[in-house]
């Protein structure tokens, strides 16, 4: 509570310094009322700009435009006074590293992001990112699975958390459990095309490991179709072949 009050006071003080006082000098009419009004409007405008930057960064990350997302998250983190906002941006920057397959960089950033236990949503995001990076790196898979299970227990309706758990189950060879998680993350007309491409690629890997190459090729084709310019489409492109009619009909029943 005290930290939040300090952050609010610091924000108002900066708004007075950088907005209120310049407006006073511009209009040439010293007034406490005008000073406070201009400062409050400046603070309100800054919050709107910050939200727009975060929204555009999130959209860029969902499209796989990690450089653009990284620049915007870094800017918000640099100017934010709120510890919670800075921490959220730090985790978003870690997500950019993970999306760029820079898993070691992501893990190092997570080591520096000390998330308090009270920030349960941010804690779940941090745990999921760590589990995801370990899964893609093929390291400490049992530990990573426990982290992923903890995330799902905290936020069971977040598709990304279910996907990470399904990915780890896939890496551990627990295919029946994996397919339930990977298929549960599908949402008609919702979510990121990049995420759908990754989900289908992982399902293609799963069916391939189970010896069902027709199903696998269909899912690789779906990965390519979901987001043709994304990294998962590039991985799937070399593995796509002509699907059989039986496999196509079977997959359509899932949707």
N, C-alpha and C positions, 0 to 999 in steps of 0.2 A: 504494500500500500504506500509506504513512504517513498519507495523508488518511483512508483507511478506518479506521485505528486511532484517529485523533483523533476521528472522528465517533462511533465506538463508545464511546470513553471519555466524550465529551461527553453521549451518550445515557444512559449509566449514571449520570453525575454528576447529570443532571437528574432521573432516576428516584429517586436517593437524596434529592434536595432536595424533590421534590414528592410522593413516595410513601413512601419509607423513613422519613424523619424524622417526617412526620405520623403514620404508623402507630406508631412508637416512642412518641410523645407520647400517642397514644390508648390504647395498652395499658399504658403506664406501667412498662415493663420494658426498660430499656436493655440491648441485646444486639447485638453485631456480627453474629451469625448471623441474627437476626431482621431487622436492618437490611438486610443483603444479600439475604435471601430476599424481603422485601417489595419491594425495589427491582427485583430481577430479574423478579418477577411483574408489577410495574407496567410495566416495559419491554416484557414479553411481551404484556400486555394492550393497551398502546398500539399495538403493531405489528398486532395483530388488528383493532383499531378502524380503523387506517389502511387496511388491506387491504379492509375492508368498505366504507369510504368510497370508495376508488378503484373497487372493483367496482360499487358502486351508481352512481357518476358515469359510468362507462363504459357501463353499461346505459341510463342516462338519455340519454347522447349518442347511442347507437344508436337510441333511440326518437325522437330529434329534440327532446328536452327540454333545450335548450341552457342555459337559465338555471339549472335545477337542477344540471346537470352542472358548470357554471362555478363555482357556489358551493362545491361539494364539492371540486373540484380546487384552488380557491383556498385553502380551509381546509387541505388536506393540504400544499400548498406552503408555507403560512405556518408550520406547526408542524414540518415535516420538517427534520432536521439533515443528511441525506444530500444531497450535491450532485446525485447521479444522480436521486434522487427528485424534487428540486425542478425539475431540468431536464425530467424526464418530465412533470411537472405543467404546466410552462410550454408544452410542445408540445401537451399535451392542451387547454389553454386556447386555443392557436392553432387547434386543430381545432374548438373550439366557435365561434370567430370564422368559420372557413370554412363551417361548417354553417349559420351564420346569414347567410351571403352577405356578411359583413363582410370582404371580401378584403384591402382595404388595411390594416385593423387586424391581420389575420392576418400579413401580410407584415412589418409593423412589429414585431410580437411576435417573429417569426422572426429578424429582424435583431438583436434583443436576446438571443436564445437562442444562445449560443456553444457549439456541440456539439463536444467533442473528437473527434479521428479514432478514438480507441480505442472510443468508444461507437457501434459500427457500426449497431445497431438504431435508436437514437435519430437517428443521422445520416440513415438511410434515411427515417425518418418526417418529419424536417425537410425533406429534399429533395422528398419527395412532396407535402407541404403547399404548398410554394412552387410546384411545377409545377402543382398543382391550381388554386391561386388565379390564377396567370397564365393558365391555360386558360379558367377561367370569366370572367376579365376581358378575354380576347382580346388579351393583351399578350405580347410576346416569345415567340411560340409556338415558334419553332425552338429557342431556348435552353431553354424549358420541356420540350420533347420530349427533349432531351439529358439533362436532370435526371431525367425519368421513366424513360428507358432505364437510367440508372445505378441507380435504385431497384430496377427489375425485375431487373437483374443481381445486385444485392446480396441481394434477397429475392424470388426468382421465384414463390414459392407464395402471396404475399400478394395476395388478390383486389383490394384497394383500389389497389395499385400498378399492376396490369394495367388497372384501370378508368381510372386517370389517363392512362396511355399511350394507351389506346383513345380517350379523350376528346380528347386532343391531336391524334391522327391524324385524328379526325373534323373538328376545327376546321381542320386543314390540308388537308382534302379528300381524304385518302388512305383512302377508304372500305373497300376490301377488307381492308387491314391493320387498320383500326379495328374492323370487325365481329368479327375473330378474337379481339381482346383483350376486347371487351365481352361476347361470348358465353362466353369462357373463364372469366369471373368468376362464372358461375352455379354455385351449389352447392345441390343438393336438400336441403331440410330444415335448412339451416345459414345462418348469417349474419343480418344485420340486415334487417328488413322495409323500413326506410327506404332502406338501400343498394340493395335489390332494386328499389324504386320508382324510384330515380335511374337505375339501370342500364337499366331498361326504357324510361324516358323518353328517355335518350340513344340507345337503339336505335330508338325511334320517330322521333327527329330524323334519324337516319342513313337509315332507309328512306324518309322523306319527301324528303330531299335527293336520293335516288336515283330519285325519281319513283314509288316503290311505296307509294301511299297506303293501300292495304288492309292491308299489313303494318304500316305506320306506325300506323294506327288501332288495330290489335290490340295493339301494344306500348304505346301510350298507355293502352289499357284495362287492360293488365297493371300498368302503373305506378299506376293509380288503385286497382286491386284489392289490390295488395301492401300499400299503406299509405294508406288513404283520407284520413286526416287530415294527411298530410305535405305539405311544400311542393311536392314533385314531382308529387304527385297533383293539387294545385291547378293547376299548370302544364299537366298533361295533360288536365284535365277539359274545357277548351274545345276540345281537339283530337280528342276521342273521337267517333267516329261508328259506325254499324252496320257490323261487320266482315263481309266476305264469307266464305262457307263454305270456299272454296278457300284463302284466306289462313289461316283458323283451322286447317284440317287441316295446312297446311304448317308452321305454327308449332308445333303439337303434336308433330310429329316431332322437334323440337329438344329436347323435354323427355321 
